[in-house]
């Protein structure tokens, strides 16, 4: 079965004229699929980049052999749980700016993401966001002989914060299952008045665990974007579940 083709068939009717991309992987089986309206297209991250910024900060702390400072922990908590923008700006500066974020992304396995000083305008792909999620939700596997880039403590910290985002931000990929651990991003573009709406995270459904990223832009309202993102997330899980069930 061509899962990419199946996903494209499921997603295209749901876009409503917006530009959308999705990537999903079944953690247990390794089955994966992705869809984008054009090869290599990128999207503004909006606030999903805050997971990336925190991952880069944790890598910095690992390299320096230290824990996060009290101030860094406070910024990290509000940045992820409340999507606080000032905290993201502060922590991007702490790690060394967009150049340092690009360097961290190379280590994390992101190959098509280009950081921006205006962090919400960082360009990324759905596949790269799933690569980031793989780093965040990796497990220690002694047989592989390769340790995850992020330490167990760093991974646990990121997962804990992503599991505690405030209630009114728990939309998006969480609609595709239960036990959602996620970060969302949303941003109106001043040039067009249209909305970027993105969601990344891990969900459980039908006894399987999925990592998923849904990226989109061109929505007339944030609410319309959320509805489409959630529909696409459900469709993506449905495609992989059907493949396993079939």
Backbone as CSV, one residue per row, in Angstrom:
resi,resn,N_x,N_y,N_z,CA_x,CA_y,CA_z,C_x,C_y,C_z
1,UNK,0.838,-1.193,0.000,0.000,0.000,0.000,0.876,1.248,0.000
2,UNK,0.560,2.202,-0.877,1.272,3.476,-0.925,0.616,4.412,0.090
3,UNK,1.201,4.478,1.276,0.570,5.263,2.348,0.574,6.750,2.041
4,UNK,1.605,7.240,1.352,1.617,8.655,0.982,0.442,8.973,0.052
5,UNK,0.180,8.086,-0.894,-0.941,8.297,-1.812,-2.270,8.219,-1.072
6,UNK,-2.370,7.268,-0.137,-3.586,7.154,0.659,-3.814,8.409,1.491
7,UNK,-2.734,8.924,2.060,-2.850,10.134,2.872,-3.251,11.328,2.013
8,UNK,-2.643,11.446,0.841,-2.999,12.547,-0.057,-4.477,12.498,-0.421
9,UNK,-4.978,11.309,-0.708,-6.386,11.164,-1.070,-7.300,11.551,0.085
10,UNK,-6.852,11.269,1.307,-7.665,11.583,2.487,-7.619,13.063,2.836
11,UNK,-6.462,13.701,2.602,-6.262,15.077,3.053,-6.768,16.112,2.053
12,UNK,-6.553,15.888,0.779,-6.881,16.915,-0.219,-8.302,17.448,-0.115
13,UNK,-9.306,16.608,0.130,-10.668,17.145,0.233,-10.912,17.992,1.485
14,UNK,-9.975,17.975,2.427,-10.173,18.654,3.712,-9.534,20.033,3.781
15,UNK,-8.752,20.403,2.775,-7.944,21.621,2.887,-8.749,22.899,2.728
16,UNK,-9.862,22.855,2.031,-10.691,24.040,1.875,-9.981,25.214,1.238
17,UNK,-9.014,24.936,0.392,-8.282,26.006,-0.272,-7.065,26.492,0.476
18,UNK,-6.890,26.044,1.713,-5.700,26.413,2.482,-4.531,25.538,2.037
19,UNK,-3.325,26.014,2.291,-2.131,25.222,2.018,-1.847,24.385,3.259
20,UNK,-1.698,23.065,3.087,-1.548,22.185,4.238,-0.536,21.092,3.959
21,UNK,0.136,20.666,5.024,1.065,19.546,4.949,0.962,18.763,6.243
22,UNK,1.170,17.433,6.148,1.082,16.580,7.332,2.093,15.461,7.212
23,UNK,2.665,15.085,8.330,3.522,13.904,8.417,3.144,13.162,9.687
24,UNK,3.121,11.826,9.599,2.695,11.018,10.746,3.481,9.727,10.750
25,UNK,3.795,9.231,11.940,4.478,7.949,12.079,3.854,7.174,13.227
26,UNK,3.652,5.880,13.005,3.204,4.966,14.046,4.461,4.492,14.775
27,UNK,4.592,4.872,16.036,5.817,4.586,16.785,6.070,3.089,16.901
28,UNK,5.018,2.322,17.080,5.179,0.891,17.293,5.544,0.117,16.046
29,UNK,4.870,0.399,14.930,5.093,-0.361,13.697,6.128,0.272,12.788
30,UNK,6.362,1.570,12.972,7.280,2.276,12.080,6.633,2.754,10.804
31,UNK,5.367,2.431,10.584,4.662,2.896,9.389,4.563,4.416,9.419
32,UNK,4.739,5.045,8.259,4.705,6.496,8.210,4.131,6.961,6.882
33,UNK,3.679,8.195,6.873,3.155,8.792,5.653,3.292,10.298,5.750
34,UNK,3.381,10.946,4.613,3.443,12.406,4.590,2.735,12.928,3.354
35,UNK,2.276,14.155,3.480,1.595,14.823,2.368,1.990,16.288,2.370
36,UNK,2.263,16.804,1.188,2.458,18.238,0.990,1.946,18.553,-0.404
37,UNK,1.382,19.732,-0.568,0.810,20.074,-1.868,1.880,20.248,-2.932
38,UNK,3.122,20.531,-2.506,4.238,20.649,-3.441,5.506,20.160,-2.753
39,UNK,6.350,19.480,-3.474,7.576,18.932,-2.900,8.468,20.047,-2.370
40,UNK,8.965,19.841,-1.151,9.915,20.784,-0.572,9.321,22.064,-0.045
41,UNK,8.001,22.198,-0.040,7.415,23.444,0.440,7.597,23.583,1.950
42,UNK,7.773,24.811,2.391,7.968,25.096,3.812,6.858,26.003,4.329
43,UNK,6.751,26.038,5.649,5.715,26.813,6.326,6.336,27.616,7.460
44,UNK,5.715,28.739,7.798,6.078,29.456,9.014,5.808,28.539,10.205
45,UNK,6.718,28.525,11.160,6.471,27.698,12.340,5.424,28.296,13.268
46,UNK,5.345,29.642,13.325,4.619,30.277,14.426,5.157,29.675,15.733
47,UNK,4.305,29.397,16.692,4.795,29.031,18.030,5.223,27.582,18.205
48,UNK,5.064,26.717,17.190,5.591,25.368,17.375,7.112,25.380,17.482
49,UNK,7.755,26.454,17.007,9.218,26.550,17.113,9.679,26.610,18.564
50,UNK,8.776,26.874,19.472,9.149,26.955,20.881,9.632,25.609,21.415
51,UNK,9.115,24.510,20.874,9.646,23.187,21.234,11.085,23.071,20.757
52,UNK,11.339,23.537,19.560,12.676,23.520,18.972,13.649,24.368,19.787
53,UNK,13.210,25.550,20.180,14.066,26.436,20.982,14.425,25.766,22.308
54,UNK,13.447,25.139,22.952,13.732,24.487,24.231,14.653,23.281,24.032
55,UNK,14.445,22.524,22.962,15.343,21.402,22.681,16.771,21.904,22.499
56,UNK,16.936,23.021,21.809,18.272,23.596,21.606,18.871,24.070,22.924
57,UNK,18.053,24.658,23.785,18.537,25.087,25.095,18.996,23.885,25.920
58,UNK,18.229,22.813,25.879,18.590,21.614,26.633,19.873,20.983,26.093
59,UNK,20.048,21.027,24.782,21.311,20.552,24.205,22.482,21.404,24.694
60,UNK,22.273,22.704,24.744,23.314,23.601,25.252,23.680,23.253,26.683
61,UNK,22.678,23.054,27.513,22.932,22.708,28.912,23.639,21.353,29.019
62,UNK,23.240,20.390,28.178,23.918,19.088,28.179,25.398,19.254,27.825
63,UNK,25.658,20.046,26.789,27.040,20.264,26.349,27.886,20.892,27.451
64,UNK,27.248,21.748,28.239,27.955,22.458,29.301,27.952,21.680,30.616
65,UNK,27.303,20.520,30.617,27.272,19.687,31.809,26.556,20.317,32.981
66,UNK,25.440,20.984,32.691,24.728,21.695,33.763,23.223,21.493,33.636
67,UNK,22.516,21.854,34.693,21.065,21.907,34.671,20.625,23.280,34.163
68,UNK,19.379,23.398,33.761,18.852,24.714,33.434,18.824,25.578,34.690
69,UNK,19.079,26.861,34.504,18.997,27.781,35.633,17.536,27.972,36.039
70,UNK,17.344,28.553,37.215,15.980,28.837,37.664,15.261,29.741,36.682
71,UNK,15.959,30.750,36.174,15.355,31.672,35.213,15.012,30.946,33.912
72,UNK,15.923,30.108,33.437,15.664,29.366,32.205,14.467,28.444,32.356
73,UNK,14.346,27.810,33.499,13.193,26.935,33.748,11.891,27.727,33.745
74,UNK,11.925,28.916,34.323,10.721,29.751,34.354,10.317,30.164,32.945
75,UNK,11.305,30.590,32.142,11.023,30.954,30.754,10.498,29.749,29.973
76,UNK,11.131,28.590,30.160,10.726,27.387,29.438,9.283,27.008,29.763
77,UNK,8.929,27.078,31.024,7.583,26.699,31.450,6.524,27.589,30.804
78,UNK,6.722,28.898,30.873,5.717,29.792,30.290,5.734,29.740,28.761
79,UNK,6.906,29.498,28.172,7.005,29.417,26.717,6.208,28.245,26.168
80,UNK,6.302,27.084,26.811,5.607,25.897,26.319,4.175,25.832,26.831
81,UNK,3.976,25.972,28.116,2.641,25.772,28.681,1.679,26.897,28.324
82,UNK,2.165,28.123,28.247,1.311,29.276,27.971,1.583,29.914,26.618
83,UNK,2.577,29.400,25.900,2.999,29.937,24.600,3.410,31.401,24.709
84,UNK,4.129,31.723,25.766,4.553,33.101,26.007,5.639,33.510,25.011
85,UNK,5.395,34.578,24.284,6.311,35.010,23.236,7.584,35.647,23.776
86,UNK,7.460,36.433,24.833,8.637,37.091,25.399,9.640,36.056,25.906
87,UNK,9.137,34.968,26.455,10.024,33.906,26.938,10.760,33.245,25.783
88,UNK,10.070,33.056,24.654,10.725,32.475,23.480,11.831,33.384,22.972
89,UNK,11.567,34.677,22.930,12.581,35.634,22.479,13.795,35.602,23.399
90,UNK,13.544,35.528,24.689,14.632,35.480,25.663,15.475,34.222,25.480
91,UNK,14.825,33.066,25.354,15.577,31.813,25.275,16.287,31.653,23.938
92,UNK,15.725,32.213,22.871,16.449,32.188,21.593,17.757,32.959,21.724
93,UNK,17.713,34.070,22.439,18.940,34.843,22.679,19.915,34.070,23.560
94,UNK,19.400,33.355,24.558,20.255,32.589,25.468,21.060,31.538,24.706
95,UNK,20.419,30.864,23.747,21.129,29.802,23.033,22.099,30.340,21.984
96,UNK,21.962,31.641,21.662,22.871,32.220,20.670,22.213,32.619,19.372
97,UNK,20.879,32.717,19.375,20.172,33.211,18.204,19.897,32.157,17.154
98,UNK,19.483,32.643,15.991,19.032,31.733,14.936,20.146,30.846,14.390
99,UNK,21.378,31.343,14.391,22.491,30.516,13.923,22.681,29.309,14.833
100,UNK,22.569,29.536,16.126,22.696,28.431,17.086,21.526,27.467,16.965
101,UNK,20.338,27.983,16.659,19.187,27.103,16.489,19.375,26.227,15.254
102,UNK,19.901,26.796,14.181,20.195,25.995,12.989,21.199,24.886,13.313
103,UNK,22.211,25.214,14.103,23.232,24.218,14.464,22.624,23.104,15.306
104,UNK,21.754,23.471,16.231,21.083,22.461,17.053,20.191,21.576,16.191
105,UNK,19.524,22.191,15.230,18.629,21.417,14.366,19.385,20.385,13.529
106,UNK,20.600,20.715,13.148,21.407,19.742,12.415,21.646,18.507,13.277
107,UNK,21.897,18.726,14.555,22.116,17.609,15.475,20.829,16.834,15.732
108,UNK,19.706,17.527,15.699,18.415,16.907,15.992,17.811,16.205,14.777
109,UNK,18.438,16.345,13.621,17.962,15.647,12.434,17.005,16.417,11.568
110,UNK,16.914,17.733,11.778,16.060,18.576,10.942,16.883,19.078,9.760
111,UNK,16.475,18.732,8.560,17.267,19.038,7.370,16.683,20.138,6.494
112,UNK,15.417,20.483,6.715,14.779,21.470,5.849,14.236,22.666,6.591
113,UNK,14.767,22.915,7.796,14.299,24.019,8.640,15.343,25.120,8.673
114,UNK,14.897,26.353,8.494,15.796,27.502,8.513,15.274,28.486,9.559
115,UNK,16.068,28.688,10.609,15.655,29.541,11.721,15.656,31.007,11.320
116,UNK,14.819,31.774,11.988,14.723,33.213,11.752,14.864,33.956,13.078
117,UNK,15.486,35.140,13.027,15.569,35.988,14.224,14.160,36.304,14.722
118,UNK,13.249,36.550,13.780,11.825,36.644,14.119,11.320,35.210,14.170
119,UNK,11.460,34.573,15.327,11.383,33.119,15.437,10.112,32.515,14.858
120,UNK,8.995,33.223,14.895,7.744,32.691,14.353,7.768,32.519,12.855
121,UNK,8.730,33.178,12.192,8.865,33.070,10.743,9.908,32.038,10.338
122,UNK,10.431,31.280,11.305,11.278,30.134,10.978,10.543,29.264,9.975
123,UNK,11.244,28.801,8.948,10.640,27.962,7.921,10.912,26.489,8.217
124,UNK,9.885,25.664,8.057,10.032,24.244,8.373,9.118,23.402,7.511
125,UNK,9.285,22.098,7.623,8.424,21.135,6.932,7.777,20.212,7.952
126,UNK,6.708,19.563,7.548,6.056,18.601,8.448,6.999,17.451,8.775
127,UNK,7.785,17.015,7.783,8.733,15.924,8.024,9.778,16.317,9.065
128,UNK,10.263,17.575,9.002,11.233,18.022,9.998,10.629,18.084,11.388
129,UNK,9.375,18.476,11.460,8.743,18.543,12.776,8.559,17.151,13.374
130,UNK,8.314,16.159,12.535,8.258,14.791,13.048,9.651,14.332,13.468
131,UNK,10.685,14.766,12.743,12.058,14.452,13.168,12.337,15.031,14.545
132,UNK,11.865,16.254,14.780,12.014,16.864,16.104,11.264,16.057,17.156
133,UNK,10.050,15.648,16.826,9.270,14.835,17.769,9.956,13.506,18.055
134,UNK,10.585,12.927,17.046,11.331,11.683,17.272,12.434,11.911,18.303
135,UNK,13.092,13.067,18.225,14.144,13.374,19.195,13.561,13.585,20.591
136,UNK,12.419,14.249,20.657,11.791,14.541,21.948,11.239,13.273,22.603
137,UNK,10.698,12.353,21.789,10.037,11.167,22.335,10.859,9.895,22.123
138,UNK,12.133,10.049,21.844,13.009,8.883,21.667,13.078,8.086,22.963
139,UNK,13.409,6.804,22.820,13.618,5.944,23.980,15.037,5.401,23.941
140,UNK,15.581,5.104,25.094,16.922,4.531,25.158,16.883,3.094,24.654
141,UNK,17.736,2.780,23.691,17.778,1.447,23.094,19.226,0.974,23.074
142,UNK,19.572,0.150,24.029,20.951,-0.303,24.159,21.412,-1.079,22.932
143,UNK,20.472,-1.762,22.260,20.845,-2.584,21.113,21.250,-1.748,19.908
144,UNK,20.732,-0.525,19.811,21.043,0.298,18.641,22.481,0.789,18.648
145,UNK,23.051,0.913,19.846,24.424,1.392,19.953,24.564,2.886,19.791
146,UNK,23.455,3.584,19.599,23.473,5.031,19.419,22.553,5.673,20.443
147,UNK,23.103,6.543,21.259,22.298,7.214,22.281,21.486,8.338,21.644
148,UNK,20.254,8.574,22.126,19.479,9.711,21.629,20.234,11.021,21.838
149,UNK,19.998,11.973,20.956,20.682,13.270,21.052,20.320,13.965,22.357
150,UNK,19.050,13.953,22.689,18.594,14.535,23.950,18.663,13.477,25.048
151,UNK,19.163,13.849,26.196,19.247,12.921,27.316,17.857,12.542,27.803
152,UNK,17.777,11.484,28.590,16.497,11.061,29.149,15.876,12.176,29.983
153,UNK,16.708,12.882,30.727,16.194,13.987,31.549,15.648,15.114,30.681
154,UNK,16.357,15.433,29.602,15.904,16.493,28.700,14.601,16.102,28.024
155,UNK,14.526,14.861,27.572,13.306,14.386,26.923,12.128,14.405,27.890
156,UNK,12.363,13.947,29.095,11.297,13.931,30.085,10.799,15.326,30.412
157,UNK,11.722,16.267,30.481,11.358,17.658,30.785,10.492,18.245,29.675
158,UNK,10.903,18.058,28.431,10.125,18.558,27.302,8.739,17.922,27.267
159,UNK,8.682,16.622,27.452,7.406,15.919,27.417,6.471,16.398,28.533
160,UNK,7.046,16.626,29.701,6.224,17.091,30.822,5.583,18.438,30.513
161,UNK,6.375,19.379,29.989,5.824,20.697,29.685,4.785,20.617,28.569
162,UNK,5.062,19.798,27.544,4.118,19.667,26.427,2.827,18.970,26.852
163,UNK,2.863,18.229,27.932,1.651,17.571,28.427,0.803,18.501,29.279
164,UNK,1.342,19.694,29.565,0.666,20.613,30.477,0.331,21.952,29.824
165,UNK,0.197,21.985,28.487,-0.183,23.242,27.863,-1.567,23.648,28.365
166,UNK,-1.787,24.936,28.452,-3.027,25.403,29.046,-4.236,24.917,28.253
167,UNK,-5.370,24.828,28.938,-6.544,24.129,28.409,-7.011,24.665,27.063
168,UNK,-6.966,25.984,26.872,-7.496,26.534,25.629,-6.535,26.381,24.458
169,UNK,-5.392,25.740,24.697,-4.446,25.469,23.621,-4.307,23.965,23.342
170,UNK,-5.226,23.172,23.834,-5.124,21.722,23.672,-5.940,21.227,22.483
171,UNK,-5.887,21.971,21.400,-6.555,21.559,20.169,-5.499,21.004,19.193
172,UNK,-5.910,20.714,17.990,-4.948,20.277,16.981,-4.806,18.770,16.919
173,UNK,-3.569,18.277,16.928,-3.347,16.831,16.774,-4.015,16.036,17.887
174,UNK,-4.276,16.663,19.019,-4.930,15.960,20.124,-6.320,15.461,19.746
175,UNK,-6.915,16.046,18.708,-8.246,15.615,18.273,-8.224,14.221,17.658
176,UNK,-7.025,13.741,17.299,-6.905,12.447,16.620,-6.780,11.272,17.585
177,UNK,-6.776,11.549,18.888,-6.628,10.458,19.846,-6.749,10.947,21.270
178,UNK,-6.082,10.263,22.173,-6.111,10.609,23.592,-4.688,10.840,24.080
179,UNK,-4.577,11.315,25.310,-3.269,11.513,25.951,-2.358,12.408,25.116
180,UNK,-2.917,13.459,24.561,-2.147,14.340,23.693,-1.024,15.060,24.436
181,UNK,0.163,15.020,23.865,1.329,15.761,24.351,1.757,16.623,23.174
182,UNK,1.573,17.943,23.255,1.604,18.722,22.031,2.039,20.167,22.230
183,UNK,2.267,20.819,21.110,2.460,22.272,21.070,1.844,22.780,19.786
184,UNK,1.080,23.850,19.892,0.425,24.446,18.742,1.018,25.819,18.417
185,UNK,0.767,26.244,17.199,1.215,27.566,16.769,0.158,28.209,15.896
186,UNK,-0.032,29.503,16.050,-1.054,30.204,15.265,-0.603,31.657,15.110
187,UNK,-0.871,32.227,13.963,-0.355,33.574,13.698,-1.061,34.175,12.483
188,UNK,-1.665,35.358,12.636,-2.207,36.039,11.460,-1.075,36.764,10.728
189,UNK,-1.062,36.672,9.410,-0.049,37.357,8.622,-0.553,38.753,8.268
190,UNK,0.238,39.756,8.601,-0.183,41.140,8.397,-0.358,41.475,6.914
191,UNK,0.408,40.808,6.048,0.340,41.137,4.618,-0.948,40.656,3.977
192,UNK,-1.523,39.565,4.495,-2.713,38.987,3.872,-3.940,38.966,4.776
193,UNK,-3.715,39.037,6.093,-4.809,38.883,7.032,-5.221,37.435,7.230
194,UNK,-4.509,36.507,6.574,-4.821,35.088,6.693,-3.970,34.444,7.783
195,UNK,-4.445,33.309,8.274,-3.842,32.687,9.456,-2.966,31.481,9.127
196,UNK,-1.806,31.417,9.816,-1.021,30.189,9.927,-1.558,29.433,11.139
197,UNK,-1.801,28.128,10.994,-2.237,27.299,12.123,-1.494,25.962,12.047
198,UNK,-0.737,25.644,13.086,0.097,24.441,13.115,-0.107,23.672,14.414
199,UNK,0.142,22.361,14.364,0.050,21.541,15.565,1.015,20.371,15.439
200,UNK,1.783,20.110,16.504,2.704,18.976,16.528,2.547,18.241,17.855
201,UNK,2.762,16.929,17.831,2.717,16.231,19.102,2.543,14.731,18.964
202,UNK,2.286,14.100,20.097,2.091,12.661,20.206,0.687,12.375,20.713
203,UNK,0.026,11.396,20.083,-1.303,10.983,20.533,-1.393,9.466,20.537
204,UNK,-2.330,8.949,21.307,-2.624,7.514,21.336,-3.991,7.295,20.717
205,UNK,-4.090,6.249,19.890,-5.376,5.915,19.278,-5.388,4.443,18.881
206,UNK,-6.446,3.767,19.237,-6.640,2.362,18.845,-5.452,1.480,19.219
207,UNK,-4.872,1.736,20.398,-3.773,0.919,20.864,-2.432,1.239,20.232
208,UNK,-2.358,2.308,19.463,-1.111,2.711,18.821,-0.729,4.120,19.280
209,UNK,0.550,4.428,19.170,1.056,5.750,19.502,1.579,6.399,18.232
210,UNK,1.169,7.635,18.005,1.525,8.343,16.779,2.250,9.653,17.093
211,UNK,3.271,9.959,16.301,3.879,11.274,16.276,3.391,11.961,15.007
212,UNK,2.982,13.222,15.129,2.355,13.858,13.978,2.586,15.363,13.977
213,UNK,2.718,15.903,12.771,2.805,17.345,12.581,1.848,17.739,11.463
214,UNK,1.029,18.745,11.725,0.150,19.311,10.709,0.469,20.798,10.606
215,UNK,0.880,21.230,9.425,1.252,22.617,9.174,0.303,23.201,8.133
216,UNK,-0.044,24.476,8.284,-0.988,25.053,7.333,-0.932,26.572,7.346
217,UNK,-1.374,27.153,6.243,-1.551,28.601,6.180,-2.642,28.935,5.173
218,UNK,-3.058,30.196,5.187,-4.080,30.645,4.252,-5.500,30.534,4.754
219,UNK,-5.678,30.411,6.076,-7.025,30.309,6.650,-7.609,31.700,6.889
220,UNK,-8.897,31.857,6.648,-9.532,33.161,6.844,-9.668,33.513,8.321
221,UNK,-9.778,32.497,9.181,-9.845,32.722,10.629,-9.029,31.646,11.337
222,UNK,-8.654,31.921,12.573,-7.965,30.908,13.370,-8.868,29.697,13.575
223,UNK,-10.137,29.941,13.848,-11.066,28.838,14.102,-11.177,27.912,12.896
224,UNK,-11.224,28.489,11.714,-11.297,27.676,10.499,-10.036,26.841,10.360
225,UNK,-8.899,27.435,10.681,-7.635,26.707,10.609,-7.590,25.553,11.588
226,UNK,-8.055,25.776,12.807,-8.069,24.708,13.811,-8.942,23.550,13.346
227,UNK,-10.107,23.870,12.811,-11.013,22.828,12.327,-10.347,21.984,11.247
228,UNK,-9.664,22.643,10.309,-9.009,21.896,9.226,-7.839,21.070,9.758
229,UNK,-7.048,21.655,10.637,-5.910,20.925,11.201,-6.390,19.674,11.930
230,UNK,-7.452,19.803,12.696,-7.966,18.648,13.428,-8.527,17.590,12.482
231,UNK,-9.183,18.017,11.420,-9.707,17.063,10.439,-8.575,16.304,9.762
232,UNK,-7.517,17.018,9.414,-6.372,16.388,8.764,-5.671,15.426,9.728
233,UNK,-5.539,15.817,10.985,-4.911,14.937,11.979,-5.691,13.633,12.122
234,UNK,-6.992,13.720,12.200,-7.823,12.517,12.305,-7.670,11.648,11.056
235,UNK,-7.635,12.288,9.886,-7.499,11.537,8.641,-6.159,10.816,8.586
236,UNK,-5.104,11.476,9.057,-3.766,10.876,9.023,-3.694,9.637,9.900
237,UNK,-4.236,9.726,11.100,-4.260,8.555,11.980,-5.117,7.459,11.368
238,UNK,-6.217,7.843,10.736,-7.090,6.865,10.101,-6.409,6.090,8.992
239,UNK,-5.571,6.780,8.219,-4.838,6.125,7.124,-3.873,5.076,7.681
240,UNK,-3.111,5.426,8.695,-2.162,4.453,9.248,-2.874,3.323,9.961
241,UNK,-3.941,3.647,10.650,-4.687,2.588,11.337,-5.279,1.605,10.328
242,UNK,-5.810,2.110,9.229,-6.382,1.241,8.200,-5.308,0.346,7.595
243,UNK,-4.101,0.867,7.464,-3.011,0.070,6.896,-2.669,-1.108,7.800
244,UNK,-2.642,-0.851,9.110,-2.347,-1.917,10.068,-3.495,-2.913,10.144
245,UNK,-4.712,-2.382,10.192,-5.900,-3.240,10.298,-6.093,-4.085,9.043
246,UNK,-5.680,-3.516,7.883,-5.859,-4.220,6.621,-4.880,-5.344,6.441
